[in-house]
């Protein structure tokens, strides 16, 4: 694999890290407000009245659409990211995600336009997935390709921090609206506020990203005239092993992420009988631990290697799956809070090094496409249907089977990590 470029970074570290952080914060804020609304709002407003459980499953199905759109976004934005540059592509991805989110806040409901409402909702959700498919990879590369030696995981964790911050903001907004508005007002207009307010965040993100210059690694590709004509074809033809193993290595990260967020909120506020305010407050507190463990994971990954760090966490996730049913279904608020905190800690520990691990599996000339495709294909396998599958398992076979589902995904990721070529703590792994 081509070595790390020796160009002196032209971007100030603070600007780079903030640009990567603010973008993913916005993207994940937009993504999570949809996830929350898919549980609390959309089943009531965008699907025909009838069986509440069926409406929830239909709403979760629209939630899954974005994960199938994300690989498309990876291919489209990855192509331009590897051909034109990281900066311009990141701006385009942010706009795609932001506009799709604002349009959701403007949509008429089923009561107003009938079946066109869920169809338009699904279209906007596709747009969200398309934008996020191009955003994540570019943000990770913006950070890691500007990182000094020995600090790749530390720099790479800044875009990962956008996930807990975006999740914290989205949950906080919905909690605030739930406490200040009646249920009728919340369903009539309150749910739209987070979607429309995201426009302000997008403007901030665009301002910051327009100030950055191209990354040294990509500039080196331009200088050596090594751009690939069709990056997505090159990834599938020349880096198949990295693509497959990287996708499976990230599988458990996605499964646990969406079990602890979307499924937990849905099941906790329905089958387990907790109020919306109570459960959102519990999740809000647990998310703090998600954010705190990401930098811890980055330090460990720089010191001992990304692969070793993620192998250890995969074992922890497999064991946590065995506690899923006993803790979450205990009926005791203290144990449920412990369940959420443990789950969010494990998410942070696996999510922190993930971006750096995946980006190091591909050479600079196809890195945007390769890392993005790997991440988002894992999203299809691990996240798109996770809330749906978990709901079906818990309804038909009990809550403990959801934990077994998580343990099985963790074992698959563990095996993939063991088969992945080791990398030193400061240099990219060899693409195989």
C-alpha positions in Angstrom: 0.0 0.0 0.0 1.1 3.5 -0.7 2.8 5.1 2.3 1.5 8.1 4.2 2.2 11.3 2.4 4.9 13.5 3.7 3.4 16.8 2.7 3.2 19.4 5.5 -0.5 19.9 6.4 -1.8 23.3 5.2 -4.8 23.1 7.5 -4.6 24.2 11.1 -5.2 21.2 13.4 -8.0 23.0 15.3 -9.8 23.8 12.0 -9.5 20.3 10.7 -10.8 18.7 13.9 -13.7 21.1 14.2 -14.6 20.8 10.6 -14.7 17.0 10.9 -16.6 17.1 14.2 -19.2 19.7 13.3 -20.1 17.9 10.0 -20.7 14.5 11.6 -22.5 16.1 14.5 -24.9 17.7 12.1 -25.3 14.6 10.0 -26.0 12.4 13.0 -28.3 14.9 14.6 -30.4 14.8 11.4 -30.2 11.0 11.3 -31.2 10.6 15.0 -34.1 13.0 15.0 -35.5 10.8 12.2 -34.8 7.7 14.3 -36.6 9.2 17.3 -39.5 10.4 15.2 -39.8 7.0 13.6 -40.7 5.6 17.0 -42.6 8.5 18.6 -44.3 10.3 15.7 -44.4 8.8 12.2 -46.4 5.7 13.1 -49.2 8.0 14.2 -49.0 10.7 11.5 -47.7 9.1 8.3 -49.3 5.6 8.3 -53.0 4.6 8.2 -54.7 4.3 11.6 -55.1 0.7 12.8 -52.8 -1.7 14.4 -50.2 0.3 16.4 -47.6 -2.4 16.2 -48.0 -2.7 12.4 -47.6 1.1 12.0 -44.4 1.0 14.1 -43.0 -1.7 12.0 -43.8 0.2 8.8 -42.2 3.3 10.3 -39.1 1.3 11.2 -39.0 0.0 7.6 -38.7 3.6 6.3 -35.9 4.1 8.9 -34.1 1.2 7.2 -34.3 2.8 3.7 -31.4 5.2 4.6 -29.0 2.3 5.2 -29.6 1.0 1.7 -29.1 4.5 0.3 -25.8 4.9 2.2 -23.7 2.6 -0.1 -25.1 4.5 -3.1 -23.9 7.7 -1.4 -20.6 6.0 -0.7 -20.1 5.2 -4.4 -21.3 8.5 -5.7 -19.6 10.8 -3.2 -16.6 8.5 -2.9 -16.1 8.7 -6.7 -15.8 12.5 -6.5 -13.9 12.4 -3.2 -11.3 10.2 -4.8 -11.4 12.1 -8.2 -12.1 15.8 -7.3 -11.1 16.0 -3.7 -12.3 15.7 -0.1 -13.3 19.3 0.5 -15.8 19.8 -2.3 -17.4 16.4 -1.8 -17.9 17.0 2.0 -19.7 20.2 1.2 -22.0 18.4 -1.3 -22.7 15.6 1.2 -23.6 18.0 3.9 -26.1 19.9 1.7 -27.7 16.6 0.6 -28.3 15.5 4.1 -29.4 18.9 5.4 -31.9 19.6 2.7 -33.5 16.2 3.0 -33.9 16.7 6.7 -35.5 20.2 6.4 -37.9 18.8 3.8 -39.1 16.2 6.3 -40.1 19.0 8.6 -42.2 20.5 5.9 -44.0 17.3 4.8 -47.8 17.0 5.0 -49.2 14.0 6.9 -51.3 11.0 5.9 -54.4 12.8 7.1 -53.7 15.6 4.5 -52.4 13.8 1.4 -53.0 10.1 2.1 -50.5 7.5 0.8 -48.3 10.2 -0.8 -47.2 11.2 2.7 -45.3 8.0 3.6 -43.9 7.9 0.0 -42.5 11.4 0.3 -41.2 10.5 3.8 -39.4 7.5 2.3 -37.9 9.7 -0.4 -36.5 12.2 2.0 -35.2 9.4 4.2 -33.3 8.1 1.1 -31.8 11.5 0.7 -30.6 11.5 4.3 -28.9 8.1 3.7 -27.4 9.3 0.5 -25.8 12.3 2.2 -24.6 10.4 5.2 -23.1 7.8 2.9 -20.7 10.4 1.6 -20.3 12.4 4.8 -18.8 9.9 7.1 -15.9 8.7 5.0 -14.9 12.2 4.0 -15.0 13.5 7.6 -12.8 10.6 8.8 -10.3 11.2 6.0 -10.2 14.9 6.6 -9.1 14.1 10.2 -6.8 11.1 9.6 -5.1 12.4 6.5 -4.1 15.5 8.4 -3.0 13.6 11.5 0.7 13.7 12.6 2.5 10.3 13.0 1.2 8.3 15.9 -2.0 10.3 16.3 -4.2 8.8 13.5 -6.7 7.2 15.9 -6.8 10.4 18.1 -7.6 12.6 15.1 -9.9 9.9 13.7 -12.0 9.9 16.8 -13.2 13.5 16.3 -15.6 12.7 13.5 -16.7 9.7 15.6 -17.5 12.1 18.5 -20.2 13.6 16.2 -22.3 10.6 16.8 -22.8 10.9 20.6 -23.0 14.7 20.4 -25.6 14.6 17.6 -27.5 11.9 19.5 -27.4 13.9 22.7 -28.7 17.0 20.9 -31.5 15.1 19.2 -32.6 13.3 22.3 -32.3 16.6 24.3 -34.5 18.5 21.8 -37.2 15.8 21.9 -37.1 15.6 25.6 -37.4 19.4 25.9 -40.4 19.4 23.5 -42.0 16.5 25.4 -41.8 18.5 28.6 -42.9 21.9 27.2 -45.7 20.8 24.8 -48.8 18.8 25.3 -49.0 15.5 23.4 -51.5 17.1 21.0 -49.3 20.1 20.3 -46.2 17.9 20.0 -47.9 15.7 17.3 -49.5 18.8 15.6 -46.3 20.9 15.1 -43.7 20.3 17.8 -42.0 17.3 16.1 -41.2 19.5 13.1 -39.0 21.9 15.0 -35.9 19.7 15.2 -36.1 19.0 11.5 -36.4 22.7 10.5 -33.8 23.8 13.1 -31.2 21.6 11.5 -30.9 24.2 8.7 -29.1 26.5 11.2 -26.6 23.8 12.0 -26.0 23.1 8.3 -25.1 26.7 7.7 -22.4 26.6 10.5 -21.0 23.4 9.0 -20.8 24.8 5.5 -19.0 27.9 6.8 -16.3 25.9 8.5 -15.8 23.4 5.7 -15.4 26.1 3.1 -12.4 27.4 5.0 -10.4 24.2 4.8 -7.9 23.1 2.1 -7.3 19.7 0.5 -5.7 17.0 2.7 -2.0 16.2 2.2 -2.6 12.6 1.3 -5.0 13.5 -1.5 -2.8 16.3 -2.7 0.1 13.8 -3.0 -2.2 11.6 -5.1 -2.8 14.6 -7.4 0.9 15.4 -7.5 1.8 11.9 -8.5 -1.1 11.7 -11.0 -2.4 8.5 -9.3 -6.1 9.2 -9.4 -8.2 6.1 -10.3 -10.6 6.5 -13.2 -13.4 4.5 -11.5 -12.7 4.1 -7.7 -15.7 1.9 -6.9 -14.6 -0.6 -9.5 -11.0 -0.6 -8.3 -12.2 -1.2 -4.7 -14.2 -4.3 -5.7 -11.6 -5.6 -8.1 -8.4 -4.9 -6.1 -9.4 -4.6 -2.5 -12.1 -7.3 -2.1 -10.6 -8.8 1.0 -10.4 -5.5 2.8 -13.9 -4.6 1.8 -15.4 -7.9 3.1 -13.4 -8.1 6.3 -13.9 -4.5 7.1 -17.7 -4.8 6.6 -17.9 -7.8 8.9 -15.6 -6.2 11.4 -17.9 -3.2 11.7 -21.1 -5.4 11.9 -21.3 -5.6 15.7 -20.7 -1.9 16.1 -23.9 -1.1 14.1 -26.0 -3.8 15.7 -25.3 -2.7 19.2 -25.6 1.0 18.2 -29.1 0.7 16.9 -30.3 -1.8 19.5 -29.3 0.6 22.3 -30.9 3.6 20.6 -33.9 2.9 18.3 -34.9 -0.5 19.6 -34.4 0.3 23.2 -36.5 3.5 22.9 -39.3 1.7 21.0 -39.4 -1.3 23.3 -38.9 0.6 26.5 -41.8 3.1 25.8 -44.2 0.4 24.5 -43.7 -3.2 25.8 -41.9 -2.2 29.1 -44.3 0.7 29.8 -41.8 3.5 30.6 -42.9 7.1 29.7 -41.4 8.9 26.8 -39.8 11.5 29.1 -38.4 9.0 31.5 -36.8 6.8 28.9 -35.4 9.8 26.9 -33.8 11.1 30.1 -32.2 7.7 30.8 -30.9 7.6 27.3 -29.6 11.1 27.5 -27.6 10.2 30.6 -26.2 7.1 29.1 -25.1 8.9 25.9 -22.6 10.9 28.0 -20.7 7.6 28.6 -20.7 7.0 24.8 -19.0 10.3 24.3 -16.5 9.8 27.2 -15.3 6.3 26.0 -14.6 7.4 22.4 -11.4 9.3 23.4 -10.3 6.5 25.7 -10.7 4.0 22.9 -8.6 6.3 20.6 -5.7 6.5 23.1 -5.7 2.7 23.5 -5.9 2.3 19.7 -2.9 4.6 19.1 -0.9 2.8 21.8 -1.8 -0.8 21.1 -3.3 -0.8 17.6 -6.8 -0.4 16.2 -7.3 -4.1 15.6 -6.3 -5.2 19.1 -8.6 -2.6 20.7 -11.6 -3.7 18.6 -10.9 -7.4 19.2 -11.1 -6.8 22.9 -14.3 -4.8 22.7 -15.9 -7.5 20.4 -15.4 -10.0 23.2 -17.1 -7.6 25.6 -20.0 -7.1 23.2 -20.6 -10.8 22.9 -20.7 -11.1 26.7 -23.0 -8.1 27.0 -25.5 -9.8 24.7 -26.0 -12.4 27.4 -27.0 -9.7 29.9 -29.3 -8.0 27.5 -32.6 -9.7 28.5 -31.9 -9.9 32.3 -31.0 -6.2 32.6 -33.3 -4.5 30.1 -36.3 -6.7 31.0 -35.7 -6.6 34.7 -38.5 -4.2 35.5 -36.2 -2.2 37.7 -35.3 1.3 36.6 -31.8 1.1 38.2 -30.9 -2.0 36.2 -32.3 -0.5 33.0 -30.1 2.5 33.6 -27.1 0.3 34.1 -28.0 -1.6 30.9 -28.0 1.6 28.9 -24.8 2.9 30.4 -22.9 -0.4 29.8 -24.2 -0.5 26.3 -23.2 3.0 25.5 -19.7 2.5 27.0 -19.2 -0.5 24.7 -20.5 1.5 21.7 -17.9 4.2 22.4 -15.1 1.7 22.8 -15.8 0.1 19.5 -16.9 3.2 17.6 -13.8 5.3 18.5 -11.2 3.4 16.6 -13.5 2.2 13.8 -13.1 5.1 11.4 -9.3 4.9 11.6 -9.3 1.1 11.2 -11.4 1.1 8.1 -9.6 4.1 6.4 -6.2 2.4 6.9 -7.4 -0.7 5.0 -7.3 1.2 1.7 -4.7 3.3 -0.2 -5.2 7.0 -0.6 -6.3 6.9 -4.3 -9.4 4.8 -3.4 -9.6 5.5 0.4 -12.7 7.7 0.3 -14.7 5.1 -1.7 -13.3 2.1 0.1 -13.8 3.3 3.7 -17.2 4.7 3.0 -18.5 1.6 1.2 -17.1 -0.6 4.0 -18.8 1.4 6.7 -22.1 1.7 4.9 -22.3 -1.9 3.8 -21.8 -2.8 7.5 -24.7 -0.4 8.1 -27.0 -2.5 5.8 -26.0 -5.7 7.5 -25.9 -4.5 11.0 -28.2 -1.5 11.4 -30.8 -1.2 8.7 -32.9 -4.1 9.9 -31.7 -4.3 13.5 -34.6 -2.4 15.2 -37.1 -4.4 13.0 -35.4 -7.8 13.6 -35.1 -7.1 17.3 -38.7 -6.1 17.6 -39.8 -9.2 15.8 -37.5 -11.4 18.0 -38.6 -9.8 21.3 -42.3 -10.0 20.3 -42.2 -13.7 19.3 -39.4 -15.3 21.3 -38.7 -13.0 24.2 -36.2 -10.2 24.9 -33.3 -12.5 25.6 -33.2 -13.5 22.0 -32.3 -9.9 21.1 -29.2 -10.4 23.2 -28.3 -13.6 21.4 -28.7 -11.7 18.1 -26.1 -9.1 19.4 -23.7 -11.9 20.6 -23.9 -13.6 17.3 -23.0 -10.4 15.4 -20.1 -9.8 17.8 -18.7 -13.2 17.1 -18.8 -12.6 13.4 -17.0 -9.2 13.9 -14.4 -10.9 16.1 -13.6 -13.5 13.5 -13.3 -10.8 10.8 -10.9 -8.8 13.0 -8.8 -11.9 13.6 -8.5 -12.4 9.9 -7.6 -8.8 9.2 -4.0 -8.0 8.7 -2.5 -6.4 11.8 -1.4 -2.7 11.6 1.1 -0.8 13.6 -0.2 1.9 15.8 1.0 4.7 13.6 0.9 3.5 9.9 -1.8 2.3 7.7 -2.3 -1.5 7.3 -1.4 -3.2 4.1 -4.4 -3.6 1.7 -5.0 -7.2 1.0 
